[in-house]
Amino acid sequence: MRQFPASAQREARTDALFGSFHEAEHLKGNTDMVALLAEVVKEEARRKAEGRSDVSIPFRPDHGQDILDDLKRKAQPGYPAIGRLKGLAELRGIVTALEHAEHGLLARA
């Protein structure tokens, strides 16, 4: 059985030639984020069906893009407020689509 205590979504793109990486947008990296979140949604549904109290698996975007007002702020590199909120919105959008009653992942189950 898979363990999902919590999930921090961080996305990176790797350079095949040099093996280095850089932070990528949450939906543009090497990880299939939709597939990853689909597994989380399925696990939450399984827990709910079992009547467990720990149904919800918390997640957060780890790192973000420097965009808009973040470019002017002196924040910790990789942790811009607006960029992380953008990443969270993207991840929550995927989860909302996967959980859609008629068209989502669980509707076919």
N, C-alpha and C positions, 0 to 999 in steps of 0.2 A: 504494500500500500504506500502511495506517495505521501510525503509529509509536506504541508504548506503552512508553516507557522506564521509567516508574514512574507511579504514580497516587496522588494524595492526594484523598480524598473529603471535600469540604466542601459543606455544604448551606446554602442561604439562601432566605428567602422575600422577595420583593420587594413593595413597596407600589406598586400601579399608579398611584395618585393622585400621590404625591410622588416616586416613583422611588428611595426609600431601601430599605434591606434590614436584616434582622436574622438572626442565626444561627438555623437551624431544626434540629430533630432530623434525623438522617441520612435517614430514610425519609419525612419530612413536608415536604420543600422543593419547589422548582420543578423540580428535575431528576428524571427517571425513573431512579432509582438501580438498579432491577432491569434495565432495558434497558442502562444503562451497564456494569454488571458482566457482563451476558450477552455483550457485545462483548469484554470482557477475557477471559472464559472461552473464547470461540470463538478468539480470537487465541492463547491459550496452547495450545489443542488443535491449531491450525494449526502452531505452532512445534514441538510435540511430534511431529506427523506428519512434519515435515521433518527430524527428527533433530537439531534445534538444541540447543545447550547452554544458551541463555537462555530456557528455557520459561517459568519463573515470572516474572510481572510483580508486583513488590512494590507493596503499597498500605498506606495507613494512614489513619485518620480524622484530618482536620484540623479542629480545634476540637471542642467538645463542650458538652453541657448541664451546668449546675451542678445536681447532684442529690446526695441523701443527705449524706454527710460532706463533700463538696466545698463545700457551703454554708458550712461553718465554717472552711474553710482560707483562708489568704491566698495564693492561687495567682495566677499570671498570668491575667488575664481571658481567657476563651475556651479555656483549656487545662486544665480540671479532669481529674484522674486517673480518677475513677470514670465521669464522663460520656464521656470518650474511650474507655474500655474498653467501655462500653455501645454506643457507635457501632461500634467494631471488631467486637463480638459480632454486631450486626445485619448488618453487611456480610459477615462470614464465614458467617452463616446463609444469606444469599442465595446466596453462592458454593457452599456445600455443597448446597443445593437444586438449583441449576443443574447441578452436576456429578453428581447422583444417577444411578446406573447404569441404573435402570429408568424413573424418572419425570423425569429431568432433561433439560436442553436437548440434551446430546450423545447421549442415548439415542435420540432421533428421527433423528439424523444418519445 
